């Protein structure tokens, strides 16, 4: 059975870009008679805005989304992450790192998603005290077939280097937490924004190291304004819950869907039923950004 998810960070109210991702992941799951779950990715507590999780959930409810299972919060799952991290430590797959960002910037090459860590601390055998924890990135090529963007090839060592699993401030890294959560929630299909496409190969690498099953991936274009990604950090305007139908039609247009029949529906229930029936992921633009 298809099991998908939507995993927002509660750092502010939902904006258009987040709503597009929710719509795409929901429609793809329900078109395949699947399950759709919500997970709050709130590990980075200093960035969390109090009450924004409830605002996001309320907005999704107002827009007619129906999710399966209870909403889980990453901040409640710290012990689980540590259990799997300890497993990687016991395998000898990790090491502690004392390098500052400046030291890395001064000695590293730029990769496709930031600086490529050169492995400075690999053989230092540092302890855990205020140090980041990295996984050893082998010279491994990861290939996956994206449902929207096509075939992707990336070399973990050459493109990313030894990447962080736990920060020096004690916060577990996104790459680790999302892999563990997806596996334990039995997620098998992930539809999300193309800004995360370069995270996918690292997540597949972690899946292999943790003996987790592989996933199916599809990365939709991200919405940009003045060539900047719509995000809470960029103070993007929250969606107006008073304009539900207009918001959803705008999402369908953005996703390249045939929306004329859907637009004629008079109730939200019928709107979603028709949208689910007519959903066609092959119509989603095969590009990484769309200026709105």
C-alpha positions in Angstrom: 0.0 0.0 0.0 1.1 3.5 -0.8 2.0 5.4 2.4 3.0 9.1 2.0 3.5 12.0 4.3 3.7 15.8 4.7 6.4 17.0 7.1 6.3 20.7 7.8 8.6 22.5 10.2 6.5 24.6 12.8 8.5 27.8 12.3 5.5 29.8 11.2 2.1 29.6 9.5 1.8 27.7 6.2 2.6 29.6 3.1 1.8 28.9 -0.6 4.9 26.8 -1.2 4.1 24.6 1.8 0.5 24.3 0.7 1.6 23.2 -2.8 3.7 20.5 -1.3 0.8 19.3 0.9 -1.5 19.3 -2.1 0.9 17.3 -4.3 1.7 14.7 -1.6 -1.9 14.3 -0.6 -3.2 14.0 -4.1 -0.5 11.5 -5.1 -1.3 9.3 -2.0 -5.0 9.4 -2.4 -5.0 8.9 -6.1 -3.3 5.6 -5.4 -5.8 4.8 -2.6 -3.0 5.3 -0.1 -2.4 6.6 3.4 -1.2 10.2 4.1 0.4 11.1 7.3 1.6 14.4 8.9 4.8 14.7 10.9 6.0 17.9 12.6 9.8 18.3 12.0 10.5 20.4 15.1 14.0 19.1 16.1 15.6 22.6 15.8 13.7 24.0 18.8 15.3 27.5 18.7 13.6 28.0 15.3 10.2 26.7 16.4 7.5 29.4 16.7 5.1 28.6 19.6 1.6 27.7 18.3 2.6 27.4 14.6 2.1 23.7 14.7 -1.6 24.2 15.6 -1.9 27.0 13.0 -0.5 24.6 10.3 -2.9 21.8 11.3 -5.8 24.2 11.4 -5.1 25.6 7.9 -4.8 22.1 6.5 -8.1 21.2 8.1 -9.8 24.3 6.7 -8.5 23.4 3.3 -10.2 19.9 3.5 -7.2 17.7 4.1 -7.9 14.4 5.9 -4.8 12.7 7.4 -4.4 9.2 8.6 -2.9 8.3 12.0 -1.9 10.7 14.8 0.5 13.6 14.1 4.0 12.8 15.4 6.6 15.3 16.6 10.3 14.7 16.1 11.0 16.5 19.4 9.3 13.6 21.2 11.5 10.9 19.5 15.0 11.8 20.7 15.6 8.4 22.3 14.7 6.7 19.1 17.3 8.8 17.1 19.9 8.0 19.7 19.3 4.3 19.5 19.9 4.2 15.8 22.9 6.6 16.1 24.4 4.3 18.6 24.0 1.5 16.1 26.0 3.5 13.5 28.6 4.3 16.2 29.0 0.6 17.0 29.5 -0.2 13.3 32.4 2.2 13.2 30.6 4.3 10.6 30.8 7.7 12.5 33.3 10.0 14.2 33.3 13.2 16.2 34.4 16.5 14.6 35.7 19.6 16.3 36.0 21.8 13.1 34.3 25.2 13.1 32.4 26.4 10.1 35.2 28.9 9.3 37.8 26.1 9.5 35.7 24.0 7.1 35.2 27.0 4.7 38.9 27.7 4.7 39.9 24.1 3.8 36.9 22.6 1.9 35.6 22.7 -1.6 32.1 23.8 -2.5 29.8 20.9 -3.4 26.3 20.8 -4.8 24.8 21.4 -1.3 27.3 23.5 0.6 30.9 22.8 1.6 32.3 19.3 1.2 33.9 18.3 4.5 37.5 17.2 3.8 37.6 14.6 6.6 39.9 16.5 8.9 38.8 14.8 12.1 38.3 11.3 10.7 41.3 9.8 12.5 41.5 12.0 15.6 39.3 9.8 17.8 37.7 12.7 19.6 35.2 12.3 22.3 31.6 13.5 22.3 32.2 16.7 24.4 30.6 19.6 22.4 31.6 18.0 19.1 29.5 17.2 16.0 29.1 13.6 14.9 29.7 12.8 11.2 29.1 9.7 9.1 32.0 8.4 7.0 31.0 9.0 3.4 32.3 6.2 1.2 33.1 6.6 -2.5 29.5 5.4 -3.4 27.4 6.5 -6.3 23.7 6.7 -5.4 21.2 6.5 -8.3 17.5 7.0 -7.9 14.6 7.5 -10.3 12.7 10.6 -9.3 9.0 10.5 -10.3 9.2 14.1 -11.5 12.8 15.1 -12.1 14.0 11.9 -13.7 17.2 9.9 -13.0 19.6 11.4 -10.4 23.2 10.2 -9.9 25.3 11.5 -6.9 28.6 10.4 -5.4 28.3 10.6 -1.6 32.0 11.2 -0.9 32.8 13.5 -3.8 29.5 15.6 -3.8 28.9 15.9 0.0 31.8 14.4 2.0 31.3 13.2 5.6 28.0 14.8 6.6 26.7 15.6 10.1 24.3 13.3 12.0 24.3 15.2 15.2 25.3 18.9 15.7 27.8 20.1 18.2 24.9 21.7 20.1 23.3 18.3 20.6 20.5 18.7 17.9 20.0 15.6 15.7 20.5 16.4 12.0 17.6 16.5 9.6 19.2 13.8 7.4 19.3 11.3 10.3 15.9 12.0 11.8 13.9 12.0 8.6 15.4 8.6 7.5 14.5 7.0 10.8 11.0 8.5 10.9 10.1 7.6 7.4 11.2 4.0 8.0 9.4 3.6 11.3 6.3 5.2 9.9 6.4 2.8 7.0 6.5 5.6 4.5 7.3 4.3 1.0 6.7 7.3 -1.2 7.9 10.9 -0.6 6.6 13.8 -2.6 8.3 17.1 -1.5 10.0 20.2 -2.8 13.0 20.1 -5.2 15.0 22.1 -2.7 15.4 18.7 -0.9 16.4 16.7 -4.0 20.1 16.9 -3.0 19.3 15.5 0.4 17.9 12.4 -1.1 21.1 10.5 -2.0 22.4 11.1 1.6 19.1 9.8 2.9 19.4 6.7 0.7 23.0 6.2 1.9 21.7 6.3 5.5 18.9 3.9 4.7 21.5 1.4 3.4 23.7 1.9 6.5 20.7 1.3 8.8 19.3 -1.6 6.7 16.1 0.3 6.1 13.9 -0.2 2.9 14.3 2.2 0.0 11.7 4.8 -0.8 10.1 6.2 -4.0 10.7 9.9 -4.5 9.2 12.8 -6.4 10.4 16.4 -6.1 8.0 19.1 -7.2 9.3 22.6 -8.3 9.6 25.0 -5.4 7.8 28.4 -5.6 10.1 31.4 -5.7 9.5 35.1 -5.5 12.2 37.5 -6.8 14.3 34.3 -7.2 14.1 33.5 -3.5 12.3 30.4 -2.2 9.0 31.0 -0.5 9.8 30.2 3.2 9.0 31.3 6.7 12.6 32.6 7.0 12.0 34.9 4.0 8.8 36.1 5.7 6.6 34.7 3.0 2.9 35.6 3.4 0.8 32.9 5.1 -2.1 31.5 3.0 -5.5 33.2 3.7 -7.8 30.5 5.0 -10.8 32.6 3.8 -9.8 31.9 0.2 -9.7 28.1 0.3 -10.9 27.3 -3.2 -8.7 30.0 -4.8 -5.7 28.7 -2.9 -6.2 25.1 -4.0 -6.8 26.1 -7.6 -3.6 28.1 -7.5 -1.8 25.0 -6.3 -3.3 22.8 -9.1 -2.2 25.4 -11.7 1.3 25.5 -10.2 1.4 21.7 -10.4 0.4 21.7 -14.1 -2.9 19.9 -13.5 -6.1 20.2 -15.6 -8.2 22.1 -13.1 -11.2 23.3 -15.2 -13.5 20.4 -14.1 -12.3 20.6 -10.6 -12.9 24.3 -10.4 -16.6 23.8 -11.2 -17.2 21.7 -8.0 -19.4 23.5 -5.5 -18.3 21.7 -2.3 -14.9 21.1 -0.8 -15.6 17.4 -0.6 -16.4 17.2 -4.3 -13.5 19.4 -5.1 -11.1 17.0 -3.5 -12.8 13.9 -4.9 -12.5 15.2 -8.5 -8.9 16.5 -7.9 -7.9 13.0 -6.6 -9.5 11.3 -9.5 -7.8 13.5 -12.1 -4.4 13.8 -10.5 -1.6 13.2 -13.0 2.0 13.4 -11.7 3.3 13.3 -15.2 1.9 16.8 -15.7 4.0 18.4 -12.9 6.6 20.6 -14.5 10.0 18.8 -14.6 11.9 21.8 -13.3 13.2 22.8 -9.9 11.8 26.3 -9.5 8.8 28.3 -10.7 8.7 32.1 -10.2 5.2 33.2 -9.0 
